[in-house]
């Protein structure tokens, strides 16, 4: 059986990751779990669902599926990427709890995944407004959204009123370490039900972003 580092190397060969992203992928993906330090009372139900939006070459969703016991749904709208991820899941022996879904994030948020995810992750998915609009509807009660952040901008891109529009509340941010340029992350928790009108079609989100 192959390991996740070999999978990421293959993602580079296929053009889904840069060599740097593959090298840093395991550590960067593990950094998403820093949200657990912010939600010590997080009640993860048995069979909890985690959703990764725009998984691409496997960072962070595929890597995180090897580090956690949860059921993962890896969402990507590209057929070639989905085919690659399905192969990767088989190679890693994760078929029993990792599903790869060919879907647009808007359709995912309006489908059977709506309101089911205890955790949603997003790395370089979209601008802040569209990211929370696509992720918020997926979250179950007290579910958490974790996004990757430019370290120098943490806290500046997520206004409270914009988050509240989709039922989210900011939990705070962190970095892997204190070195300049260290990868950053931010977590938001579902604190209210997301209105039925979200997510809007992506063209509408871009033309009239939440923030």
N, C-alpha and C positions, 0 to 999 in steps of 0.2 A: 504493500500500500504506500502511496506517495504521501509526502507531508505538504503542509500549506505553503511553505517556501517554494517548493517545486511547482506548485500550482501557480503562484504569482510569477515565477520565471516564465512559465508558459503563457501567462497573460501578457507579458512583455513581448514575447515572440509573436503573439497574435495582434499586437497593437492596441491592447485594451488598457495597459498601464505603462508609464514611463519606467525606466530602470530605477530611478530614485524612488518613485512611489512603491515599487515592488520591494526594494531594500528596506524602506522605512515602514512598509505596510503592517507587519506584525505588531511593532511597538505602537504605531499610530492608532491601529485598530483597538488595541488593548486600552489605550487612553480613554476611549469612549466610556469605559466602565467606571471612570472616576465619578460619575453621577451617583454611584452607590454611597459615596461619602456624604452626599448632600441629602439623601433620602433614607436615613437609617431605619425609618419605619415603613419603608416600601413593602407592601404586602403582595408578593408575587404568587398568583394562584397556581395550582398544579396544572401543568400543560400550558403555561403562559406563552403567548404569542409575541414574538418580536419581529418587526418589519424593517427592512433596509430599503430605502428608496434610491433607485439609480445605482444598483450594485456594480454594474460595469465589470471590471476585471476581478472583483472579489473583495475590495477594501471599502468599508470595514465589514460588511455583512458576512461574507464567507469566512473571514478570519474569526470574527466573533462567534460564529456558530461552532467553531472548534474549541472555544474557550468557555462556553456557557452551556448549561443543560436545557435551555429553552428551545421551543419550537420556533424556527426561523422561516420567514417568507421573504425571499429575495425578489424584489420587483425591478424590472427593467423593461424598457419599451423597444429595445433592439433585438431582433430575432437572432442575429449571430452571437451577440453577447449572452443571450439566454441559453442558446445551444452550448456555448462554452461553459457556462455556470452549471448546467445540468450534467455535463461531463465531469466537471470538477467535484460536484457533490457525490457522484458515483465513485470517483477515484478516492475520495476521503472517507467513504463508507458512511455517509450521513443521510442516506435516503429516507430513513425512518423518521427524521424530524426536521429536515430542511426541504422546503418547496421552492422551486424557481417559477416565478409567474411572469409571463409576457403580458405586460399591461402598461398603459399610461397611468401616471400617478393620480390624475384626476379621476379616471375610471375606477382605480383601486379604492379611492376615497368615497366613491358612490356605490361600491359593490359590497360583497359579503364581508370584506375586511373592515368595513366601517365600524368603529366603536369596539374593536376586538383586541387591539394591541396594548400590551403592558409597556412596551418600549418601541419607539421608532428612532432609527438612526438615519443620518443624512450627511454625506461628505461631498462637498462641492456640487450639491444638487441643483441649486438655483439661488436667486437673490433672496434675502431674508423674508420679504412678504410672501412670495409664492411658496417658499419652503414651509412656512407655518400654515399656510392655507391648504397645502396638500397633505401635510402631516397631521394637523390637528384633528380632522375628522376620523382618522384611523385610531385614535387613542381611546382606550377604555377609561373608566373612572379612575383617577389618580395615575393614569399612564404618563410616561415621561418621554419627551422628545429630546434627543441629544444631537447636536450639530457640531461640525468642525468649524473653527474660528481662526481668523488672522489674529495672532497674539496681541498686536498693537491696537486692535479695534474692539476687543471684547467689551460688551456692555453698551456699546454705542449704537448697535444696529437693531436692537430689539425693544422698541418702545412699549410701555405697559398697555397703553390703550389699543395698540395694534394687536398685541397678543390676546388681550381680553376679547377682541372681536371674534376670535375663533375658540374661546374658552380656555386660553392658556395663561399661565403665570410664570414669570421668570424665577429660576432657582439659583442662578449664579453661574460663574465660569471658572475654569481652571486650565492649567497647562501641565504638560508631562513633567517638566522641571523648570528651573529658574534661568536657564540659559537664554540669551537673546535669540529670538526666532524659534523658540520651542513651540511645537504644535499646541493650539488652543482649542477649547471646547466650551460649549454652553448647554445648559439643560433647562427645560421648561416643562411644567407639569400641567396636566388637564385639571382645571379647577371648576369648570362649568361645562355644560353640554354645548358642543359646537352647533351653531344654527344650521338648519337644513340647506340653506342656500350655498353653503361652502362644501367642497371647493367649486369655484367657478371654472369655466373653461380657461385654459392657460392663456389664450390670447387676451381674454378679459382681465386676467390677473396682471399681465404685463402692461396693458393699456391703463388700468386703474388699480394699481397695487394697494394693498392694505397699508403699507408704509414703505 
